[in-house]
Amino acid sequence: MNESPWDVIIVGGGAAGLNAALVLARARRRVVVVDAGEPRNRFAPHMHGYLTRDGLSPLDLLELGRAEVLGYGAEIVEGRAVSASGEAGAFTVTLDGGRMLTGRRLIVATGLRDELPGIPGLAEQWGTGAVACPYCDGWEARDLRIGVIATSAMSIHQASLVRQWSAHVTFVGPPTTELDADTRAGLEARGTRILPNAVTAVLADAEGRLTGVALDDGSTIELDRLFVGPRPVARDELLRQLGAEQMTTPMGEWTASDPFGDTSVAGVWVAGNSANAGALVIVAAAAGATAATAINADLVADDTRRAVAELAADR
Ligand SMILES: Cc1cc2nc3c(=O)[nH]c(=O)nc-3n(C[C@H](O)[C@H](O)[C@H](O)COP(=O)(O)OP(=O)(O)OC[C@H]3O[C@@H](n4cnc5c(N)ncnc54)[C@H](O)[C@@H]3O)c2cc1C
């Protein structure tokens, strides 16, 4: 079923997409948000570092956000966008149930997927006993026995960073090729224990609480919190279908965009983790708002061009 065009189609209803929708709906734009309902931080019971919302459940934040967006007349569609095509003024987004949306502009705020290493027991701890971001969960891990599992060269940075929150840090399985003498000396000087072993399992008690890790030499170590760097994978299928240029970042290939989220494809913006893998929730929300202001200005210019052309045609 085809419908009359929206001013803006927003794919992804996390913090980025919803904040973009809020600003655009308040700018009296016809906005639709398509959301598959899987925000990246859905595994975490609490969200931190968001002024006035610190400690709120991530899902509650989005529920509050959806209510605000709906209050200004935007539409929210539950579903997954499977394809996007077209050009500025006439984009078509097709949903998994076959519904087609057409819109003048498009924001992709689909976020990213965290690909965890396949260590048995790790997925069960994700978001509670095992976390990635010290700015999100470091305070709650303060002074605890922290383990950092080496997954990439970035883990060295993570191991040195978490020392800010606890003096009891064990760095497990760092890649010997990347852990040069100076780095090792720096970590050890601050009391970080370095174990070369690989982690074979993440251990939990009967209630499912993290208790430690098992190592490949058969030993176990007791831990209260694990920090792990999953591989971030951009949910960028729609952007690639549209031909958006990619750039190389420390987190991998990512869609190139300007500070407003404008991509190489005219009429297509990105916001949140779709634009910046390192964006915290408040940064993602701000990116959505930023993209929204740029898009509204772009639509105002478009509306003005049309009005001038129509006036000229009438004469
Ligand atoms: C375990 C964990 C804990 C975290 N804790 C914190 C914290 O305490 N504080 C903090 O600031 N940050 C935290 N983060 C980071 C936080 O998750 C991100 O900053 C935030 O989710 C980025 O928002 P976003 O809107 O860009 O993406 P998301 O929140 O991931 O939202 C993207 C939305 O788009 C939808 N979507 C994707 N593809 C499609 C599609 N094709 N069609 C329709 N919908 C689609 C998804 O289902 C999802 O609902 C944490 C991350 C993790 C993994």
Ligand as a Chemical Component Dictionary entry (heavy atoms), coordinates in Angstrom:
data_LIG
# 
_chem_comp.id                   LIG 
_chem_comp.type                 NON-POLYMER 
_chem_comp.pdbx_formal_charge   0 
_chem_comp.three_letter_code    LIG 
# 
loop_
_chem_comp_atom.comp_id 
_chem_comp_atom.atom_id 
_chem_comp_atom.alt_atom_id 
_chem_comp_atom.type_symbol 
_chem_comp_atom.charge 
_chem_comp_atom.model_Cartn_x 
_chem_comp_atom.model_Cartn_y 
_chem_comp_atom.model_Cartn_z 
_chem_comp_atom.pdbx_ordinal 
LIG C1  C1  C 0 25.002 -3.034 27.531 1  
LIG C2  C2  C 0 25.067 -1.582 27.160 2  
LIG C3  C3  C 0 24.895 -0.612 28.125 3  
LIG C4  C4  C 0 24.946 0.733  27.788 4  
LIG N1  N1  N 0 24.802 1.650  28.777 5  
LIG C5  C5  C 0 24.832 2.951  28.469 6  
LIG C6  C6  C 0 24.687 3.937  29.494 7  
LIG O1  O1  O 0 24.536 3.619  30.680 8  
LIG N2  N2  N 0 24.738 5.251  29.130 9  
LIG C7  C7  C 0 24.930 5.628  27.837 10 
LIG O2  O2  O 0 24.951 6.835  27.572 11 
LIG N3  N3  N 0 25.085 4.705  26.841 12 
LIG C8  C8  C 0 25.024 3.394  27.131 13 
LIG N4  N4  N 0 25.157 2.465  26.130 14 
LIG C9  C9  C 0 25.266 2.926  24.731 15 
LIG C10 C10 C 0 23.831 3.126  24.141 16 
LIG O3  O3  O 0 23.276 1.867  23.931 17 
LIG C11 C11 C 0 23.899 3.931  22.844 18 
LIG O4  O4  O 0 24.510 5.177  23.102 19 
LIG C12 C12 C 0 22.493 4.212  22.286 20 
LIG O5  O5  O 0 21.731 3.024  22.226 21 
LIG C13 C13 C 0 22.584 4.843  20.901 22 
LIG O6  O6  O 0 21.296 5.237  20.500 23 
LIG P1  P1  P 0 20.826 5.105  18.976 24 
LIG O7  O7  O 0 19.495 5.751  18.920 25 
LIG O8  O8  O 0 21.884 5.555  18.069 26 
LIG O9  O9  O 0 20.679 3.516  18.716 27 
LIG P2  P2  P 0 19.761 2.434  19.419 28 
LIG O10 O10 O 0 19.440 2.809  20.804 29 
LIG O11 O11 O 0 20.430 1.110  19.224 30 
LIG O12 O12 O 0 18.404 2.477  18.601 31 
LIG C14 C14 C 0 18.335 2.046  17.264 32 
LIG C15 C15 C 0 16.917 1.577  17.013 33 
LIG O13 O13 O 0 16.782 1.327  15.617 34 
LIG C16 C16 C 0 16.089 0.114  15.437 35 
LIG N5  N5  N 0 16.410 -0.441 14.125 36 
LIG C17 C17 C 0 17.595 -0.942 13.690 37 
LIG N6  N6  N 0 17.496 -1.324 12.420 38 
LIG C18 C18 C 0 16.224 -1.057 12.046 39 
LIG C19 C19 C 0 15.504 -1.233 10.847 40 
LIG N7  N7  N 0 16.080 -1.747 9.741  41 
LIG N8  N8  N 0 14.201 -0.876 10.805 42 
LIG C20 C20 C 0 13.594 -0.336 11.904 43 
LIG N9  N9  N 0 14.241 -0.149 13.062 44 
LIG C21 C21 C 0 15.535 -0.499 13.134 45 
LIG C22 C22 C 0 16.551 -0.754 16.581 46 
LIG O14 O14 O 0 15.659 -1.835 16.808 47 
LIG C23 C23 C 0 16.584 0.267  17.718 48 
LIG O15 O15 O 0 15.333 0.354  18.361 49 
LIG C24 C24 C 0 25.161 1.108  26.445 50 
LIG C25 C25 C 0 25.341 0.128  25.463 51 
LIG C26 C26 C 0 25.293 -1.199 25.813 52 
LIG C27 C27 C 0 25.505 -2.251 24.762 53 
# 
loop_
_chem_comp_bond.comp_id 
_chem_comp_bond.atom_id_1 
_chem_comp_bond.atom_id_2 
_chem_comp_bond.value_order 
_chem_comp_bond.pdbx_ordinal 
LIG C1  C2  SING 1  
LIG C2  C3  SING 2  
LIG C2  C26 DOUB 3  
LIG C3  C4  DOUB 4  
LIG C4  N1  SING 5  
LIG C4  C24 SING 6  
LIG N1  C5  DOUB 7  
LIG C5  C6  SING 8  
LIG C5  C8  SING 9  
LIG C6  O1  DOUB 10 
LIG C6  N2  SING 11 
LIG N2  C7  SING 12 
LIG C7  O2  DOUB 13 
LIG C7  N3  SING 14 
LIG N3  C8  DOUB 15 
LIG C8  N4  SING 16 
LIG N4  C9  SING 17 
LIG N4  C24 SING 18 
LIG C9  C10 SING 19 
LIG C10 O3  SING 20 
LIG C10 C11 SING 21 
LIG C11 O4  SING 22 
LIG C11 C12 SING 23 
LIG C12 O5  SING 24 
LIG C12 C13 SING 25 
LIG C13 O6  SING 26 
LIG O6  P1  SING 27 
LIG P1  O7  DOUB 28 
LIG P1  O8  SING 29 
LIG P1  O9  SING 30 
LIG O9  P2  SING 31 
LIG P2  O10 DOUB 32 
LIG P2  O11 SING 33 
LIG P2  O12 SING 34 
LIG O12 C14 SING 35 
LIG C14 C15 SING 36 
LIG C15 O13 SING 37 
LIG C15 C23 SING 38 
LIG O13 C16 SING 39 
LIG C16 N5  SING 40 
LIG C16 C22 SING 41 
LIG N5  C17 SING 42 
LIG N5  C21 SING 43 
LIG C17 N6  DOUB 44 
LIG N6  C18 SING 45 
LIG C18 C19 SING 46 
LIG C18 C21 DOUB 47 
LIG C19 N7  SING 48 
LIG C19 N8  DOUB 49 
LIG N8  C20 SING 50 
LIG C20 N9  DOUB 51 
LIG N9  C21 SING 52 
LIG C22 O14 SING 53 
LIG C22 C23 SING 54 
LIG C23 O15 SING 55 
LIG C24 C25 DOUB 56 
LIG C25 C26 SING 57 
LIG C26 C27 SING 58 
# 
